[in-house]
Amino acid sequence: ADVRAGGLPSEEEIAKDLESTDNEVKKHALKAAIMAMLGGEAMPRILMQVIRFCINSDDKQLKKLCMLYWEVVPKYQEFTSEEIA
């Protein structure tokens, strides 16, 4: 999905693209995830994909995007009323 051609890709598309062996595809997907999260979208599935497929990359730009992702991703989860009770 092209970010410029009308919106961000879905969480499923981003997750699939993060599994790619092509670093350019991974970078595009990670940028889309960061933009979506900055826009208020919750993307809970993406965290595991980033850990599994991006964190150990030797690509310098992808590493920088991972660092930016860690700044944006929620570091904790809000408790629901059922968990508190």
Summary of the structure (lengths in Angstrom):
residues: 85
radius of gyration: 13.6
end to end distance: 42.1
largest distance: 45.9
contacts: 207
relative contact order: 0.16
helix: 61%
strand: 0%
